[in-house]
Amino acid sequence: MEIIFLIITLALMVVGIIGIFVPFLPDVPLMFLGVLLYAIFTGFSEIGWLALLILGVIAGLTLLLDYLAQILGAKKWGASGFGILGAILGLIIGIFVGGIIGLIVMPILGTIIFELLANKKIKEAFKSGVGVFVGFIMGVMVKLVVAVAILGWFLKVVVF
C-alpha cells in the first residue's frame, strides 16, 4: 500500500515541477501537498512534523516570492510606484488572459504603460519593463531550485 502513496506523491511532485513552467498548475505548494499526504498516509513514520513545518514555510515563502518577484524586479530596475502599480495590475490581468504569455507580457506592458503615464521617458519605461521580466525569470529559477531540493530531499528520506 505504501508504494501507492509513493507513486501518488511522486506524481504530485512531477506535476508541481511542470507547474513552474505552465500557468494555472500549482508548483511548489503542490509538491508540499504531496509530501504532506505521504506523511499522513504513512503515519508520519518517515516524515515528521518538524520536516513538514519547514517544508510548509519554504513552500509558503516560495509562493509569496513568486508573486513578488516581478514587482521587486521592476523596483530594482528603477520603476516608480506608478510603474509597480502597472506591474501588479498587469499580473492580475495576465492571470486571466493569455496563459503563460499573459503572465509574462501583461506585467511588463502594465509597467511600461503606467511609467509612460507617469511622464517617464520611453527608455526609462522600457528599463522598468525589463526589470519585471528579470524578476519573472529569477522567480522561476528560485522555484526550480526549491522544487528540485524538495524532490531530492524526499527521495533521500523515503526511497534511499
VMD Tcl script that builds the backbone (N, CA, C; Angstrom):
set m [mol new atoms 480]
animate dup $m
set s [atomselect $m all]
$s set {name element resname resid chain x y z} {
  {N N MET 1 A 0.819 -1.202 0.000}
  {CA C MET 1 A 0.000 0.000 0.000}
  {C C MET 1 A 0.860 1.263 0.000}
  {N N GLU 2 A 2.009 1.174 0.679}
  {CA C GLU 2 A 2.894 2.340 0.742}
  {C C GLU 2 A 3.393 2.746 -0.639}
  {N N ILE 3 A 3.562 1.789 -1.537}
  {CA C ILE 3 A 4.025 2.092 -2.895}
  {C C ILE 3 A 3.008 2.951 -3.641}
  {N N ILE 4 A 1.732 2.735 -3.362}
  {CA C ILE 4 A 0.694 3.559 -3.996}
  {C C ILE 4 A 0.823 5.006 -3.536}
  {N N PHE 5 A 1.048 5.208 -2.241}
  {CA C PHE 5 A 1.214 6.570 -1.719}
  {C C PHE 5 A 2.477 7.216 -2.272}
  {N N LEU 6 A 3.515 6.418 -2.444}
  {CA C LEU 6 A 4.762 6.925 -3.025}
  {C C LEU 6 A 4.537 7.365 -4.466}
  {N N ILE 7 A 3.818 6.575 -5.226}
  {CA C ILE 7 A 3.540 6.919 -6.627}
  {C C ILE 7 A 2.687 8.182 -6.711}
  {N N ILE 8 A 1.676 8.276 -5.864}
  {CA C ILE 8 A 0.823 9.480 -5.849}
  {C C ILE 8 A 1.655 10.709 -5.495}
  {N N THR 9 A 2.498 10.585 -4.487}
  {CA C THR 9 A 3.330 11.705 -4.070}
  {C C THR 9 A 4.282 12.126 -5.176}
  {N N LEU 10 A 4.936 11.156 -5.801}
  {CA C LEU 10 A 5.868 11.483 -6.890}
  {C C LEU 10 A 5.137 12.103 -8.081}
  {N N ALA 11 A 3.912 11.637 -8.352}
  {CA C ALA 11 A 3.118 12.234 -9.431}
  {C C ALA 11 A 2.794 13.691 -9.116}
  {N N LEU 12 A 2.416 13.975 -7.874}
  {CA C LEU 12 A 2.142 15.357 -7.475}
  {C C LEU 12 A 3.404 16.215 -7.604}
  {N N MET 13 A 4.547 15.643 -7.277}
  {CA C MET 13 A 5.800 16.389 -7.383}
  {C C MET 13 A 6.157 16.679 -8.838}
  {N N VAL 14 A 5.951 15.719 -9.707}
  {CA C VAL 14 A 6.233 15.939 -11.128}
  {C C VAL 14 A 5.305 17.021 -11.680}
  {N N VAL 15 A 4.029 16.945 -11.339}
  {CA C VAL 15 A 3.086 17.983 -11.775}
  {C C VAL 15 A 3.504 19.333 -11.187}
  {N N GLY 16 A 3.995 19.341 -9.949}
  {CA C GLY 16 A 4.475 20.575 -9.337}
  {C C GLY 16 A 5.652 21.176 -10.095}
  {N N ILE 17 A 6.575 20.338 -10.515}
  {CA C ILE 17 A 7.719 20.844 -11.289}
  {C C ILE 17 A 7.255 21.360 -12.647}
  {N N ILE 18 A 6.346 20.666 -13.287}
  {CA C ILE 18 A 5.783 21.144 -14.554}
  {C C ILE 18 A 5.067 22.473 -14.326}
  {N N GLY 19 A 4.406 22.606 -13.174}
  {CA C GLY 19 A 3.674 23.830 -12.850}
  {C C GLY 19 A 4.555 25.064 -12.733}
  {N N ILE 20 A 5.844 24.879 -12.564}
  {CA C ILE 20 A 6.757 26.026 -12.544}
  {C C ILE 20 A 6.739 26.721 -13.903}
  {N N PHE 21 A 6.549 25.934 -14.953}
  {CA C PHE 21 A 6.619 26.465 -16.311}
  {C C PHE 21 A 5.263 26.629 -16.989}
  {N N VAL 22 A 4.230 26.028 -16.416}
  {CA C VAL 22 A 2.887 26.077 -17.008}
  {C C VAL 22 A 1.951 26.796 -16.046}
  {N N PRO 23 A 1.371 27.909 -16.495}
  {CA C PRO 23 A 0.487 28.647 -15.593}
  {C C PRO 23 A -0.757 27.840 -15.249}
  {N N PHE 24 A -1.330 28.176 -14.133}
  {CA C PHE 24 A -2.554 27.571 -13.615}
  {C C PHE 24 A -2.335 26.161 -13.075}
  {N N LEU 25 A -1.116 25.654 -13.109}
  {CA C LEU 25 A -0.790 24.417 -12.406}
  {C C LEU 25 A -0.011 24.832 -11.168}
  {N N PRO 26 A -0.413 24.373 -10.021}
  {CA C PRO 26 A 0.344 24.718 -8.818}
  {C C PRO 26 A 1.754 24.129 -8.917}
  {N N ASP 27 A 2.689 24.727 -8.230}
  {CA C ASP 27 A 4.060 24.232 -8.313}
  {C C ASP 27 A 4.550 23.758 -6.948}
  {N N VAL 28 A 5.359 24.539 -6.278}
  {CA C VAL 28 A 5.946 24.119 -5.010}
  {C C VAL 28 A 4.874 23.784 -3.957}
  {N N PRO 29 A 3.794 24.547 -3.822}
  {CA C PRO 29 A 2.759 24.144 -2.856}
  {C C PRO 29 A 2.161 22.761 -3.158}
  {N N LEU 30 A 2.046 22.402 -4.439}
  {CA C LEU 30 A 1.547 21.079 -4.792}
  {C C LEU 30 A 2.543 20.003 -4.356}
  {N N MET 31 A 3.814 20.295 -4.480}
  {CA C MET 31 A 4.838 19.355 -4.020}
  {C C MET 31 A 4.742 19.172 -2.503}
  {N N PHE 32 A 4.529 20.275 -1.801}
  {CA C PHE 32 A 4.352 20.181 -0.347}
  {C C PHE 32 A 3.134 19.325 -0.011}
  {N N LEU 33 A 2.053 19.528 -0.742}
  {CA C LEU 33 A 0.848 18.734 -0.520}
  {C C LEU 33 A 1.154 17.249 -0.686}
  {N N GLY 34 A 1.935 16.904 -1.698}
  {CA C GLY 34 A 2.314 15.513 -1.903}
  {C C GLY 34 A 3.064 14.951 -0.710}
  {N N VAL 35 A 4.032 15.714 -0.195}
  {CA C VAL 35 A 4.801 15.269 0.968}
  {C C VAL 35 A 3.888 15.140 2.188}
  {N N LEU 36 A 2.999 16.105 2.366}
  {CA C LEU 36 A 2.064 16.069 3.494}
  {C C LEU 36 A 1.169 14.831 3.425}
  {N N LEU 37 A 0.614 14.563 2.261}
  {CA C LEU 37 A -0.244 13.389 2.114}
  {C C LEU 37 A 0.534 12.098 2.374}
  {N N TYR 38 A 1.753 12.037 1.865}
  {CA C TYR 38 A 2.575 10.851 2.112}
  {C C TYR 38 A 2.816 10.671 3.614}
  {N N ALA 39 A 3.132 11.757 4.286}
  {CA C ALA 39 A 3.375 11.684 5.731}
  {C C ALA 39 A 2.122 11.198 6.463}
  {N N ILE 40 A 0.983 11.729 6.095}
  {CA C ILE 40 A -0.276 11.320 6.742}
  {C C ILE 40 A -0.565 9.847 6.463}
  {N N PHE 41 A -0.467 9.452 5.194}
  {CA C PHE 41 A -0.799 8.074 4.818}
  {C C PHE 41 A 0.142 7.048 5.440}
  {N N THR 42 A 1.364 7.456 5.745}
  {CA C THR 42 A 2.326 6.512 6.337}
  {C C THR 42 A 2.451 6.706 7.842}
  {N N GLY 43 A 1.541 7.444 8.425}
  {CA C GLY 43 A 1.533 7.634 9.868}
  {C C GLY 43 A 2.737 8.411 10.391}
  {N N PHE 44 A 3.285 9.278 9.579}
  {CA C PHE 44 A 4.429 10.127 9.947}
  {C C PHE 44 A 5.644 9.291 10.356}
  {N N SER 45 A 5.738 8.080 9.806}
  {CA C SER 45 A 6.845 7.194 10.180}
  {C C SER 45 A 8.174 7.633 9.570}
  {N N GLU 46 A 8.136 8.250 8.399}
  {CA C GLU 46 A 9.377 8.653 7.737}
  {C C GLU 46 A 9.533 10.165 7.679}
  {N N ILE 47 A 8.434 10.862 7.708}
  {CA C ILE 47 A 8.448 12.325 7.628}
  {C C ILE 47 A 7.711 12.860 8.843}
  {N N GLY 48 A 8.416 13.607 9.667}
  {CA C GLY 48 A 7.837 14.109 10.903}
  {C C GLY 48 A 7.266 15.509 10.767}
  {N N TRP 49 A 6.705 15.970 11.876}
  {CA C TRP 49 A 6.068 17.291 11.920}
  {C C TRP 49 A 7.050 18.421 11.664}
  {N N LEU 50 A 8.250 18.328 12.218}
  {CA C LEU 50 A 9.239 19.398 12.029}
  {C C LEU 50 A 9.595 19.538 10.553}
  {N N ALA 51 A 9.820 18.424 9.888}
  {CA C ALA 51 A 10.121 18.467 8.458}
  {C C ALA 51 A 8.960 19.076 7.682}
  {N N LEU 52 A 7.738 18.697 8.040}
  {CA C LEU 52 A 6.559 19.260 7.367}
  {C C LEU 52 A 6.433 20.753 7.624}
  {N N LEU 53 A 6.717 21.169 8.827}
  {CA C LEU 53 A 6.665 22.594 9.147}
  {C C LEU 53 A 7.682 23.372 8.320}
  {N N ILE 54 A 8.891 22.868 8.260}
  {CA C ILE 54 A 9.940 23.536 7.484}
  {C C ILE 54 A 9.565 23.581 6.004}
  {N N LEU 55 A 9.109 22.457 5.457}
  {CA C LEU 55 A 8.700 22.434 4.049}
  {C C LEU 55 A 7.506 23.351 3.792}
  {N N GLY 56 A 6.578 23.407 4.726}
  {CA C GLY 56 A 5.427 24.297 4.578}
  {C C GLY 56 A 5.838 25.757 4.540}
  {N N VAL 57 A 6.764 26.130 5.413}
  {CA C VAL 57 A 7.261 27.515 5.417}
  {C C VAL 57 A 7.985 27.814 4.105}
  {N N ILE 58 A 8.816 26.875 3.661}
  {CA C ILE 58 A 9.538 27.063 2.397}
  {C C ILE 58 A 8.550 27.197 1.236}
  {N N ALA 59 A 7.532 26.339 1.199}
  {CA C ALA 59 A 6.526 26.409 0.130}
  {C C ALA 59 A 5.782 27.738 0.173}
  {N N GLY 60 A 5.413 28.185 1.369}
  {CA C GLY 60 A 4.712 29.462 1.507}
  {C C GLY 60 A 5.570 30.640 1.064}
  {N N LEU 61 A 6.827 30.642 1.470}
  {CA C LEU 61 A 7.738 31.724 1.064}
  {C C LEU 61 A 7.977 31.708 -0.442}
  {N N THR 62 A 8.062 30.518 -1.002}
  {CA C THR 62 A 8.257 30.415 -2.452}
  {C C THR 62 A 7.038 30.952 -3.184}
  {N N LEU 63 A 5.857 30.646 -2.693}
  {CA C LEU 63 A 4.624 31.158 -3.294}
  {C C LEU 63 A 4.586 32.686 -3.220}
  {N N LEU 64 A 4.946 33.221 -2.069}
  {CA C LEU 64 A 4.989 34.671 -1.905}
  {C C LEU 64 A 6.010 35.299 -2.852}
  {N N LEU 65 A 7.176 34.701 -2.933}
  {CA C LEU 65 A 8.218 35.210 -3.830}
  {C C LEU 65 A 7.754 35.185 -5.274}
  {N N ASP 66 A 7.014 34.155 -5.627}
  {CA C ASP 66 A 6.510 34.040 -6.993}
  {C C ASP 66 A 5.689 35.271 -7.376}
  {N N TYR 67 A 4.872 35.745 -6.463}
  {CA C TYR 67 A 4.039 36.912 -6.750}
  {C C TYR 67 A 4.815 38.229 -6.652}
  {N N LEU 68 A 5.828 38.251 -5.818}
  {CA C LEU 68 A 6.564 39.497 -5.608}
  {C C LEU 68 A 7.761 39.699 -6.537}
  {N N ALA 69 A 8.247 38.634 -7.163}
  {CA C ALA 69 A 9.495 38.710 -7.935}
  {C C ALA 69 A 9.426 39.751 -9.046}
  {N N GLN 70 A 8.336 39.772 -9.783}
  {CA C GLN 70 A 8.226 40.730 -10.889}
  {C C GLN 70 A 8.173 42.164 -10.370}
  {N N ILE 71 A 7.472 42.353 -9.277}
  {CA C ILE 71 A 7.365 43.686 -8.694}
  {C C ILE 71 A 8.721 44.139 -8.155}
  {N N LEU 72 A 9.419 43.229 -7.485}
  {CA C LEU 72 A 10.747 43.564 -6.962}
  {C C LEU 72 A 11.729 43.836 -8.097}
  {N N GLY 73 A 11.600 43.076 -9.190}
  {CA C GLY 73 A 12.450 43.319 -10.357}
  {C C GLY 73 A 12.210 44.700 -10.941}
  {N N ALA 74 A 10.950 45.089 -11.038}
  {CA C ALA 74 A 10.622 46.417 -11.556}
  {C C ALA 74 A 11.219 47.497 -10.659}
  {N N LYS 75 A 11.063 47.322 -9.358}
  {CA C LYS 75 A 11.589 48.311 -8.403}
  {C C LYS 75 A 13.110 48.413 -8.520}
  {N N LYS 76 A 13.769 47.255 -8.600}
  {CA C LYS 76 A 15.233 47.224 -8.690}
  {C C LYS 76 A 15.734 47.922 -9.950}
  {N N TRP 77 A 14.965 47.841 -11.029}
  {CA C TRP 77 A 15.370 48.433 -12.300}
  {C C TRP 77 A 14.799 49.846 -12.487}
  {N N GLY 78 A 14.337 50.447 -11.389}
  {CA C GLY 78 A 14.001 51.870 -11.419}
  {C C GLY 78 A 12.547 52.228 -11.626}
  {N N ALA 79 A 11.642 51.292 -11.482}
  {CA C ALA 79 A 10.228 51.622 -11.663}
  {C C ALA 79 A 9.747 52.495 -10.508}
  {N N SER 80 A 8.863 53.398 -10.838}
  {CA C SER 80 A 8.238 54.240 -9.826}
  {C C SER 80 A 7.090 53.457 -9.185}
  {N N GLY 81 A 6.487 54.041 -8.187}
  {CA C GLY 81 A 5.315 53.424 -7.567}
  {C C GLY 81 A 4.201 53.223 -8.582}
  {N N PHE 82 A 4.094 54.160 -9.509}
  {CA C PHE 82 A 3.081 54.065 -10.554}
  {C C PHE 82 A 3.384 52.879 -11.473}
  {N N GLY 83 A 4.653 52.691 -11.803}
  {CA C GLY 83 A 5.057 51.560 -12.638}
  {C C GLY 83 A 4.813 50.238 -11.934}
  {N N ILE 84 A 5.070 50.197 -10.639}
  {CA C ILE 84 A 4.826 48.975 -9.868}
  {C C ILE 84 A 3.328 48.670 -9.820}
  {N N LEU 85 A 2.512 49.705 -9.691}
  {CA C LEU 85 A 1.066 49.518 -9.764}
  {C C LEU 85 A 0.689 48.909 -11.114}
  {N N GLY 86 A 1.314 49.394 -12.180}
  {CA C GLY 86 A 1.073 48.828 -13.510}
  {C C GLY 86 A 1.470 47.360 -13.583}
  {N N ALA 87 A 2.593 47.006 -12.935}
  {CA C ALA 87 A 3.031 45.602 -12.911}
  {C C ALA 87 A 2.022 44.739 -12.170}
  {N N ILE 88 A 1.524 45.241 -11.047}
  {CA C ILE 88 A 0.537 44.482 -10.260}
  {C C ILE 88 A -0.745 44.284 -11.066}
  {N N LEU 89 A -1.234 45.361 -11.664}
  {CA C LEU 89 A -2.451 45.243 -12.474}
  {C C LEU 89 A -2.219 44.329 -13.671}
  {N N GLY 90 A -1.055 44.450 -14.291}
  {CA C GLY 90 A -0.721 43.573 -15.412}
  {C C GLY 90 A -0.665 42.116 -14.995}
  {N N LEU 91 A -0.124 41.858 -13.809}
  {CA C LEU 91 A -0.053 40.487 -13.297}
  {C C LEU 91 A -1.459 39.932 -13.074}
  {N N ILE 92 A -2.322 40.741 -12.488}
  {CA C ILE 92 A -3.703 40.307 -12.244}
  {C C ILE 92 A -4.405 40.023 -13.571}
  {N N ILE 93 A -4.256 40.919 -14.532}
  {CA C ILE 93 A -4.871 40.709 -15.849}
  {C C ILE 93 A -4.242 39.502 -16.529}
  {N N GLY 94 A -2.923 39.372 -16.406}
  {CA C GLY 94 A -2.208 38.262 -17.035}
  {C C GLY 94 A -2.628 36.902 -16.526}
  {N N ILE 95 A -3.068 36.833 -15.274}
  {CA C ILE 95 A -3.545 35.571 -14.717}
  {C C ILE 95 A -4.749 35.067 -15.515}
  {N N PHE 96 A -5.576 35.992 -15.986}
  {CA C PHE 96 A -6.812 35.616 -16.660}
  {C C PHE 96 A -6.726 35.662 -18.181}
  {N N VAL 97 A -5.666 36.284 -18.708}
  {CA C VAL 97 A -5.569 36.491 -20.152}
  {C C VAL 97 A -4.262 35.909 -20.682}
  {N N GLY 98 A -4.367 35.044 -21.630}
  {CA C GLY 98 A -3.202 34.661 -22.408}
  {C C GLY 98 A -2.272 33.614 -21.838}
  {N N GLY 99 A -2.676 32.875 -20.817}
  {CA C GLY 99 A -1.822 31.802 -20.308}
  {C C GLY 99 A -0.452 32.292 -19.892}
  {N N ILE 100 A 0.567 31.512 -20.232}
  {CA C ILE 100 A 1.939 31.857 -19.835}
  {C C ILE 100 A 2.374 33.173 -20.467}
  {N N ILE 101 A 1.951 33.416 -21.690}
  {CA C ILE 101 A 2.302 34.670 -22.364}
  {C C ILE 101 A 1.695 35.847 -21.599}
  {N N GLY 102 A 0.458 35.697 -21.179}
  {CA C GLY 102 A -0.191 36.757 -20.413}
  {C C GLY 102 A 0.504 37.033 -19.101}
  {N N LEU 103 A 0.956 35.963 -18.420}
  {CA C LEU 103 A 1.634 36.133 -17.135}
  {C C LEU 103 A 2.998 36.809 -17.289}
  {N N ILE 104 A 3.597 36.665 -18.442}
  {CA C ILE 104 A 4.896 37.300 -18.674}
  {C C ILE 104 A 4.714 38.692 -19.255}
  {N N VAL 105 A 3.895 38.791 -20.291}
  {CA C VAL 105 A 3.797 40.036 -21.059}
  {C C VAL 105 A 2.970 41.115 -20.357}
  {N N MET 106 A 1.859 40.748 -19.750}
  {CA C MET 106 A 0.969 41.769 -19.185}
  {C C MET 106 A 1.617 42.594 -18.062}
  {N N PRO 107 A 2.364 41.992 -17.136}
  {CA C PRO 107 A 3.035 42.832 -16.135}
  {C C PRO 107 A 4.072 43.772 -16.759}
  {N N ILE 108 A 4.750 43.295 -17.800}
  {CA C ILE 108 A 5.727 44.148 -18.494}
  {C C ILE 108 A 5.013 45.316 -19.149}
  {N N LEU 109 A 3.957 45.015 -19.891}
  {CA C LEU 109 A 3.188 46.081 -20.546}
  {C C LEU 109 A 2.571 47.031 -19.530}
  {N N GLY 110 A 2.036 46.470 -18.440}
  {CA C GLY 110 A 1.454 47.323 -17.399}
  {C C GLY 110 A 2.476 48.288 -16.835}
  {N N THR 111 A 3.672 47.794 -16.595}
  {CA C THR 111 A 4.734 48.652 -16.066}
  {C C THR 111 A 5.083 49.753 -17.056}
  {N N ILE 112 A 5.299 49.367 -18.302}
  {CA C ILE 112 A 5.685 50.353 -19.321}
  {C C ILE 112 A 4.593 51.403 -19.497}
  {N N ILE 113 A 3.353 50.959 -19.625}
  {CA C ILE 113 A 2.252 51.902 -19.842}
  {C C ILE 113 A 2.114 52.866 -18.668}
  {N N PHE 114 A 2.163 52.337 -17.448}
  {CA C PHE 114 A 1.994 53.199 -16.282}
  {C C PHE 114 A 3.191 54.130 -16.096}
  {N N GLU 115 A 4.377 53.677 -16.452}
  {CA C GLU 115 A 5.541 54.567 -16.374}
  {C C GLU 115 A 5.406 55.694 -17.395}
  {N N LEU 116 A 4.917 55.379 -18.585}
  {CA C LEU 116 A 4.698 56.420 -19.597}
  {C C LEU 116 A 3.610 57.393 -19.146}
  {N N LEU 117 A 2.572 56.873 -18.500}
  {CA C LEU 117 A 1.515 57.740 -17.972}
  {C C LEU 117 A 2.043 58.653 -16.857}
  {N N ALA 118 A 3.102 58.195 -16.174}
  {CA C ALA 118 A 3.724 58.996 -15.114}
  {C C ALA 118 A 4.782 59.935 -15.681}
  {N N ASN 119 A 4.773 60.093 -17.005}
  {CA C ASN 119 A 5.671 61.012 -17.706}
  {C C ASN 119 A 7.141 60.596 -17.680}
  {N N LYS 120 A 7.405 59.318 -17.579}
  {CA C LYS 120 A 8.780 58.853 -17.723}
  {C C LYS 120 A 9.098 58.747 -19.212}
  {N N LYS 121 A 10.378 58.883 -19.522}
  {CA C LYS 121 A 10.805 58.726 -20.906}
  {C C LYS 121 A 10.656 57.268 -21.305}
  {N N ILE 122 A 10.513 57.050 -22.598}
  {CA C ILE 122 A 10.261 55.688 -23.084}
  {C C ILE 122 A 11.400 54.734 -22.719}
  {N N LYS 123 A 12.630 55.224 -22.730}
  {CA C LYS 123 A 13.773 54.380 -22.381}
  {C C LYS 123 A 13.685 53.936 -20.915}
  {N N GLU 124 A 13.312 54.860 -20.033}
  {CA C GLU 124 A 13.167 54.516 -18.616}
  {C C GLU 124 A 12.002 53.549 -18.395}
  {N N ALA 125 A 10.914 53.770 -19.134}
  {CA C ALA 125 A 9.750 52.892 -19.005}
  {C C ALA 125 A 10.099 51.470 -19.446}
  {N N PHE 126 A 10.827 51.359 -20.557}
  {CA C PHE 126 A 11.225 50.027 -21.026}
  {C C PHE 126 A 12.213 49.376 -20.070}
  {N N LYS 127 A 13.082 50.168 -19.465}
  {CA C LYS 127 A 14.025 49.626 -18.487}
  {C C LYS 127 A 13.248 49.018 -17.309}
  {N N SER 128 A 12.225 49.705 -16.854}
  {CA C SER 128 A 11.385 49.174 -15.780}
  {C C SER 128 A 10.690 47.888 -16.220}
  {N N GLY 129 A 10.240 47.861 -17.474}
  {CA C GLY 129 A 9.611 46.647 -18.014}
  {C C GLY 129 A 10.583 45.480 -18.069}
  {N N VAL 130 A 11.830 45.761 -18.417}
  {CA C VAL 130 A 12.859 44.719 -18.415}
  {C C VAL 130 A 13.045 44.191 -16.992}
  {N N GLY 131 A 12.975 45.064 -16.009}
  {CA C GLY 131 A 13.088 44.651 -14.618}
  {C C GLY 131 A 12.000 43.661 -14.223}
  {N N VAL 132 A 10.803 43.867 -14.733}
  {CA C VAL 132 A 9.702 42.934 -14.474}
  {C C VAL 132 A 10.044 41.566 -15.054}
  {N N PHE 133 A 10.566 41.556 -16.274}
  {CA C PHE 133 A 10.923 40.287 -16.913}
  {C C PHE 133 A 12.053 39.585 -16.152}
  {N N VAL 134 A 13.048 40.352 -15.743}
  {CA C VAL 134 A 14.155 39.776 -14.967}
  {C C VAL 134 A 13.618 39.192 -13.661}
  {N N GLY 135 A 12.709 39.890 -13.013}
  {CA C GLY 135 A 12.093 39.382 -11.789}
  {C C GLY 135 A 11.344 38.087 -12.032}
  {N N PHE 136 A 10.642 38.007 -13.154}
  {CA C PHE 136 A 9.923 36.782 -13.503}
  {C C PHE 136 A 10.895 35.613 -13.666}
  {N N ILE 137 A 11.972 35.836 -14.403}
  {CA C ILE 137 A 12.965 34.780 -14.626}
  {C C ILE 137 A 13.612 34.362 -13.309}
  {N N MET 138 A 13.923 35.316 -12.463}
  {CA C MET 138 A 14.523 34.991 -11.166}
  {C C MET 138 A 13.547 34.179 -10.313}
  {N N GLY 139 A 12.280 34.536 -10.348}
  {CA C GLY 139 A 11.270 33.786 -9.602}
  {C C GLY 139 A 11.175 32.341 -10.080}
  {N N VAL 140 A 11.200 32.141 -11.391}
  {CA C VAL 140 A 11.160 30.788 -11.952}
  {C C VAL 140 A 12.396 30.007 -11.516}
  {N N MET 141 A 13.545 30.651 -11.555}
  {CA C MET 141 A 14.784 29.961 -11.169}
  {C C MET 141 A 14.754 29.553 -9.696}
  {N N VAL 142 A 14.285 30.441 -8.837}
  {CA C VAL 142 A 14.205 30.116 -7.410}
  {C C VAL 142 A 13.233 28.960 -7.187}
  {N N LYS 143 A 12.077 29.015 -7.844}
  {CA C LYS 143 A 11.099 27.936 -7.691}
  {C C LYS 143 A 11.668 26.607 -8.179}
  {N N LEU 144 A 12.419 26.637 -9.262}
  {CA C LEU 144 A 13.006 25.410 -9.782}
  {C C LEU 144 A 14.023 24.834 -8.804}
  {N N VAL 145 A 14.861 25.690 -8.242}
  {CA C VAL 145 A 15.847 25.222 -7.264}
  {C C VAL 145 A 15.148 24.630 -6.041}
  {N N VAL 146 A 14.140 25.316 -5.545}
  {CA C VAL 146 A 13.403 24.830 -4.375}
  {C C VAL 146 A 12.709 23.506 -4.696}
  {N N ALA 147 A 12.096 23.415 -5.873}
  {CA C ALA 147 A 11.388 22.193 -6.261}
  {C C ALA 147 A 12.343 21.006 -6.358}
  {N N VAL 148 A 13.486 21.212 -6.973}
  {CA C VAL 148 A 14.462 20.128 -7.094}
  {C C VAL 148 A 14.986 19.733 -5.711}
  {N N ALA 149 A 15.192 20.718 -4.844}
  {CA C ALA 149 A 15.663 20.423 -3.485}
  {C C ALA 149 A 14.623 19.604 -2.713}
  {N N ILE 150 A 13.357 19.971 -2.833}
  {CA C ILE 150 A 12.299 19.213 -2.147}
  {C C ILE 150 A 12.233 17.788 -2.687}
  {N N LEU 151 A 12.275 17.658 -4.002}
  {CA C LEU 151 A 12.236 16.325 -4.602}
  {C C LEU 151 A 13.440 15.495 -4.152}
  {N N GLY 152 A 14.623 16.085 -4.189}
  {CA C GLY 152 A 15.827 15.375 -3.758}
  {C C GLY 152 A 15.757 14.959 -2.300}
  {N N TRP 153 A 15.292 15.872 -1.453}
  {CA C TRP 153 A 15.155 15.564 -0.023}
  {C C TRP 153 A 14.176 14.411 0.180}
  {N N PHE 154 A 13.030 14.493 -0.486}
  {CA C PHE 154 A 12.012 13.450 -0.336}
  {C C PHE 154 A 12.556 12.095 -0.776}
  {N N LEU 155 A 13.210 12.061 -1.924}
  {CA C LEU 155 A 13.764 10.797 -2.402}
  {C C LEU 155 A 14.807 10.239 -1.448}
  {N N LYS 156 A 15.635 11.122 -0.882}
  {CA C LYS 156 A 16.655 10.679 0.067}
  {C C LYS 156 A 16.020 10.094 1.329}
  {N N VAL 157 A 15.004 10.770 1.832}
  {CA C VAL 157 A 14.356 10.339 3.074}
  {C C VAL 157 A 13.529 9.076 2.881}
  {N N VAL 158 A 12.802 9.002 1.788}
  {CA C VAL 158 A 11.822 7.932 1.625}
  {C C VAL 158 A 12.354 6.760 0.787}
  {N N VAL 159 A 13.086 7.034 -0.266}
  {CA C VAL 159 A 13.477 5.970 -1.189}
  {C C VAL 159 A 14.862 5.417 -0.882}
  {N N PHE 160 A 15.822 6.280 -0.631}
  {CA C PHE 160 A 17.215 5.812 -0.489}
  {C C PHE 160 A 17.579 5.582 0.938}
}
mol reanalyze $m
mol bondsrecalc $m
mol representation Tube
mol addrep $m
